[in-house]
Amino acid sequence: MNSFINFVEFENRVVSATYRNLMVKAKVLLVDSTSGADLPDPVTTIASPLPTGSLRIHLPEAVRPGVYFLKALNAHGSYLTRSADFRIG
């Protein structure tokens, strides 16, 4: 089963994305593309029983301008997929 997460847009400190084949309790993290570091906040947990859907991730003020990507982990914390890089700021 091939999972994917697709960045759609960034507007008003909200990241919009779509996903496929992410199951309940999968986590989506924001990652700094330059350093490769996972940001501790925000972390979004998939709550929908459907494996396909969309996300709206509200960014805290602590997230600074830069290049980021979204990374999806399964319920056990194993890597599933990542989005393309996108710019915030």
WOKAPE-V264113 format. One line per field, one symbol per residue. ss: DSSP state (H for helix, E for strand, C for the rest). Layout:
ss: ???
//
This chain:
ss: CCCEEEEEEEECCEEEEEEECCCCCCEEEEEECCCCCEEEEEEEECCCCCCEEEEEEECCCCCCCEEEEEEEECCCCCEEEECCCEEEC
//
